[in-house]
Amino acid sequence: MDMVLYEKPLKIELVGSVLFVNGGQHPKSVRTIAQMKNVMMGNVDETATMDLYYMYRSVYVSDDIRFDITVIPPAAVKGEYAKTFGHYHPGSEDGLAYPEAYQVLRGSAVFLMQKRNRNGSVDTIVVRAKEGDVVLLPPGYGHVSINNGPDTLILSNLVYDRFESVYSDFEENRGAAYYYLKDGEIVQNSNYIVQKSEQLAPAELNLRYGFDCKDLLSAFHANPKEFEFLKKPKTKFKG
């Protein structure tokens, strides 16, 4: 799997699982199947060393906002589509949790978002995205990215660089509110009560929050101030 993701404003090339940025090899983090054992629907071999996905953080950074890339090869683990671990973002200085923006660079994805309610239930938003789609993840929504296609999924994202993600909810509840299976079946996780569930196209979700972007890296590189809301959510979102 060798491909050029960008020629400009940075040259970004993926060769196997090695990412090159302007000719230099970029560091990566790896999630193995064994490391995902607490968030998968089925019981996973704790000794499984197979890589499930790769994360390349801080490919480009400006004004404390970073551009990352995540690569999820096609796979099924006990019949479940390959996915990320899942996490929430903490609250910002203005009270709202930090948002995030994603783009599908290659392949297809399901973004599963869930927001905790005071009564212990969750509201969910499911977004199916194809190559080129940009998806805004609003404040308060934990999220999981799922490779629901036959090809390697390559995602980019923009996020504020000065916080630590919170993984505990997903670990304690054995993953997200839904499991997406290879045969197309969607199974609700019995550890959750889903109060409200929406299925939205990327454009519908973005329009709801007045967000419009064709390419995250190009737009961010040209004008980082357009993404100030990633640091200060109340500049775009209501409390």
ABEGO torsion letter per residue (X at the ends): XBBBABAOABBBBBBEABBBBGGBBBBBBBBBAAAAAAABABBBBAABABBABBBBBGABBBGGBBBBBBBBBBBBBGGBBBBBAEBBBBBBAAGBBBBBBBBBABEBBBBBBBBBBAAGBBBBBBBBBBBGBBBBBBBGBBBBBBBABABBBBBBBBBBAABBBBAAAAAAAGEBABBBBAAGBBBBBAABBBABBBBBBAAAAAAAAGBBBABAAAAAAABAAAAAAAABAAAABBX
